Amino acid sequence: MHPTTPFPTRTTALLAGALLALLAGCGSPAETTQARGTDAAVPPVKPEKTVSRGLPGMPPVLDPDDVYAADRPNLLSPTVRGFPSRVYVPNTNSNTVSVIDPTTYRVIETIPVGAQPQHVVPSWDLKTLWVNNNRGHTLTPIDPATGVAGKPVEVHDPYNLYFTPNGKYAVVMASLDRELVFRDPHTMDRIKRVPVSCYGVNHADFSADGRYFIVSCEFSGELLKVDTEKMEVIGQQKLPFGGAMPQDVKISPDGRTFYIADMMAHGMWVLDGEKFTTPRLLPTGKGCHGLYIGRDSREMYITNRGEGSVSVFDFKQNELTRKWRLPDGGSPDMGGVSADGNVLWLSGRYDSEVYAIDTRSGEQLARIAVGSGPHGLAVYPQPGRYSLGHTGIFR
């Protein structure tokens, strides 16, 4: 918010071999959750599966039924294989980034950045981490090979940052400016400003074919649908909940459904992105905020910031199957999954700490003190051919 294991896949060994070849060529005790007064599952959204031509220039989809097929455990691109494993934590109130060594659970460096850093975002080509200094109106580049910060780039109101699936544009979520700003992904020079009538654009995710993306508008409780190639808003709707405050957005592995966390509706919205009809709400817990896909594309981890818990959603069963509660409470917010898939890293937004959680058992492995107001931390490197932005959406 602003101020503030492995499962059997259908893919054959031949497909796995093809995946590795494509990557090698890439340069550039749980608690069952029940919804309040209802079953934990929402009737599934089942739009017809269609095969459409992808966004021009977008790397070909590896598996039409799993957009995360390139994100398997430790399947790192050659671009990032030499990078040290680190967790980068932007401390919004301290104007710093804490760097954690995940093997020791210790902060090994604190990097000064601009005013109110919100998210640490991997670039499309995986070579740079961009710190979004929201009120400092800059992006600070960090070299993930060395951990050295470069000269800040002037960008107005960079609350969050995404990249189009073809790598052609960076998209700045200028929340208070009420704009989506398309920029050069390397220089960050402005290409097109897209004013929006909603308030608080903050998170997004792209369709499987990359041709559109869904954006959440935090302060007006709305969703946008944006044409990627035309750089135009093509749909807008108000969420059917008074005081809705949508946050993180993620697409399902099969590309048919979008999920949107809502910290005031205390659950996630289930949306047919193609039809862009009224979504349905699946209650998860108080302050539902961040959404993270497991390395096997089987489960999604959902942070409930207002109650110190993480809900686990099973895609195949289409229901919440577990809930993990932090033993001493907390405010789990944004984060990411380790390269091997065994650890979920989350910032403790209001507790100046970071949590490491075992994804197999839900056990808390560590609580690490960081700066004030930790927010959109990035676990890096992670598997995948390219980044769509935020704290790490890889495909």
N, C-alpha and C positions, 0 to 999 in steps of 0.2 A: 504493500500500500504506500501511497505518497506520504508527504510529511507525516511527518509522523513522529537335483535340482534341475539340472538341465532337463527340458522336456523333449519328447520325441517330436520333431518337426516333420512336415510332409516332404520337405526337400530332400533330395537324394544326395549321395556322396558326390555325384557328378556336379550338381548345382553348387555344393560347397566348394568343390574344386574351382568351378568357374568364378565364384565369389572371390576366392583367394587370388585368382589370376587378375581379376579386375582391380582389386585393392593394390596388388603389386604394381599395377601400372598407373596408379593415381599419384600425380605429382602435386599438381597445384592443390512362554506357553500362552498362546494367543487367545483372543477374545472374539467370539462371534458377534458381529454387529447387526442390529436390527434397526431399521428406520423407525422413527417415532410413529407408532400406531399403524405401520404398514409393513409389508414384506421389505426386506433389504434390497431386493432387485426391482428395477423398473422394467416394464415390458421392452424388449430390445427394439432399437431402431433398425429396420431392415429394408433400406432402399435397394432397388434393383442394382446389381453389380454391372457396371458398364465399363468397357475398355475404351479410353479416349486417348487421343494424341497428347503427349506430354508437352509442357512448356518448352518452346524452342531453346535449345542449348542446355537443357537440363540433363544430367547423366541418366542413362536408362535405368528404369526400375529393375532391381534384381529379382524380385518376387512380387507378382501382381497382388498377392494375398498377404504380403507383409512388408510395409514400408520401412520397417526397422531391420530388414534382413542383413544389412551391413553392420549392425551394431552388436554382433555376437561377442561373447567374452574374449577379451584380449586381442581382438581382431583389429589391430591398429594399422592405420595407413602408414606407408613408408615415410610420409611427411613428418609424422609425430613420434616415430618409434624411438628416437634418441632423446626425446624430451623427458626431463625428470618428472616423476609423479608428484603432483602438488594439489593442494586445495586453496583456491584464491578467494578470500572473503572480503567483500567491500563493507566497510563500517560507515554507515550513512552519517552518523553523528560525529564520528572521529575524523572523517576525511582521510581515511587510510585504507589500505588493503593488507590484511593479515595473510601471511603465507604459511600454510601448515604442511608439514611432512606427514603423510598418511601412515607411514610405517612406524613412527614414534609417537604420533598424536601430539606433536609439539609445534608451536609457532616458531618458525626459524627466521622470519624476517617480517618487518612492517614497512610498507611502502607508502610514503605520503602521496596523495593525489589531490584532485580538485574538490570543490565543495559538494557535499551530499552525493557520494558515489552510491548508485543503486544496484547495478548489476555488473558482473564481469562476463563478457561475451566473446566466445571464440569466433574468429572470422571465417568466412565461407571456405577459404583455402587452407584453413587450419593453422596458419603460420603466426597469427597475432591474437592476443587477448586484448579486448577493448574494455576499459573501465568507463562506465557511463556516469560522468560527474554532472548530475542533473541540474543543480543550482549553480555550479561553476561554469556551465555551458561549454564543457570541453569533453573530449574523449582522450583518455590516456592509454597509449599503446604499451603493452608489456610483451617482451620477447619470451615465449614459454621455454625456449632452449636455454636461456641464461637467467631469466627472472628479472632482467633489467627493464625499467620503465623508460620509455622514450619521451620525446617532446609532445605535450598535449596538442590536440587539434581542436580548433574552435568549431563547436556545433551547438546551436541553441536548443535548450530544453531536452537533452537526450535522456529521457527517463528509461527507455529500453531500446534495444537494437536487434534487428533481424536482417536476414539476407535472402534474396529471392533464390529459388532452387537452382537456377542456371548461373548463379554467381554474378549476374549483371548489375544488380543494385543492392545497396544497403538500404534498409528502411528504418528510419528513426521514429520511435513513438514519442512525439512531442506532446506530452500529456496536457500540460497547462496551456500550451499554445493552440491546442485543438487542431493538430495537424499530423498527417503522415508525411514524412519528408523522404523522398527517394534521393539517394546520394551515390556517388561513385564509391564502390566498396573498398578502394585502396586509399584514395586521397580524401574521401569524405566531402568532396565538392558537391554542392547542391545541384540536382538535376530537375526535380519537380516537387512542388509543395501541393499537398492535397488537403485543403481545409475540410474539417468534419463538423457536423452539428452536434455530435455527442460530446460528453465531457470526460476526460480522463482516459484516453486511449493508453493501454498499457501492455497487454500480452496478445500473442497471436500464434497460429500454426497454419501450415499450408496443406492444401488438398494433395492427394496422392499423385496427381498429374501436375501439380504445381501451378495450375492455371488460376487459382483463387486462394485467398486466405481469409480466415475468420479472426476478427479483432474484438477484444473485450474493452468496454468503456466503463471504467470503474465508478466514476462519480455520478453518472446518469443512468446506470443500470441497463445499458444497451449493448447490442452486438452489431458489428458491421461485417459485410461480405465485400471483399475487394478483388477486382480483376487485376491479376499480377502484371500481365503484359500491357494493358491499357493504363494501368496506374489510376484506376477510378473506383469509387465506391459504387457497388451495384446492388446492394441490399442493406437494410437497416431495420432493426426491430427492438422494441422495449421488452425486457424480460418480465414474465408474468408473476412478479413478486414485489410487493411494496418495499422499497429500500434495498433492492438488489445491489450487490457490489461485486461484479464478476472480476476474476483474477486470471489465473493461469489457463492456458488453452492447450489441449493435446488431441491429436487425431488417433483413432484406433489403429491397430496393426493392419487390419484389412482395408483401411481407408474409407470405411463407410460412415463412420460416426465421429463427431467432435464432442469432446468433453470440456466443460468450462467450469472451473472452480468458482464458488461464490461464498465469500466470507460472511455475508449477512444472511443469506438463505441457508447457510450451514450445510451445504451439499454441492454436488456438481450437476450442471445442466447437461442433458443428453440431446444432441442436435444432429439432425440430418442436414449436412452442409450443402448438398446438392439442391435440395428443395428449399432449404432455409425456412422451414416452417417453425411454429412455436415449439421450443424444446420442453422436455420434461425434467423434473428435478428428482435426483437421487440423493436423499439425505446421507451424509457421511459423518459429520461431527461439527462441533462449534468452531467457526472461523475457517472453514475449508479454504485452502489457499494455493498449494503447489501440487503439480501432477508430474509423476516420473515413471517412465516405462522400464520394466525389468529387462535384463539382457536376453532373456529367452522369448520376449514378446508375449509372455503368458499373463503377466500381472502388471498392475499399475499401483504405485504408492501415492497416497493422497494425504497431504499434511493438513491437520486440523489445528491451526495456530491458537485458537481460543481455548482449547482443552488439553493441549500437550499430548496429542496422539497422532498416530499414522494409521489410516485405513488402507486395507489391501483389497483391490478389485480384480476379480478373475474375468478376463475377457471371454473365455469360452463358456463359463458358467453364467456370465452376465450378472454377477452379483458380488456384493462385498462378502469376503470370506473370513477376514480377520481384522482385529484392531490391536495395535501395539500402543501401549501407554508409556511415556517416559517415566521412569520410576520416581523422579523428584519433580515432575511437572516440567513446564517449559513452554516455549512459543515457537515450535517448528514451522519454518517458513519456506524458503526457497533452497534449492540445492541440486544434487545430481547423484548418479550411481557410479561406483568405482569401475575401472576398466574390466575387472574380472567379474563384476556383478554382485559381489558378496557384501558390499557395504553401501548403505544409503547415507549420504552426507547432507546435513541440513543446518541452516543458520537458525539461531535462537533470537528472533527479532527483538524481543524486549528484555533479554536476559544476558546480553553481551557474551554469548557462548555459541559453540558449534557442537552438534551432536553427530556421533557416528553410530549407526544402527546396523546390526547384522540382518541382512535381507532373508536369511534362511530361518531364523528363529525370532526375530524382532527384539533381540537382546540389545540393550544399550552397551556399546563397546567403550565409549569415551564421551566426556563433556570437556570441551576445550575453551578456556577463557580467551576472548578476542576483544576488539574495540567495541564502542557503543553503537548500537543499532545495526548489527550485521544483517545483510539482506541477501541479494542474489549471488550466492557463491557459485563458483565454477570448479568442478573436479576436472583436472586436465593432466595428461591427455585422456581421451575416451575413444572407443572404436567408432568407425564410420568413415565414409569417403569425403563428406563435406558437411559444413555446419549451416543450419538455418538461423542460428543466433540464440538469443536469450541466454540462459545459463548452460546451454548445450543441447540443441536438438539436432541429432546427427542422422544422416541417411546414406 
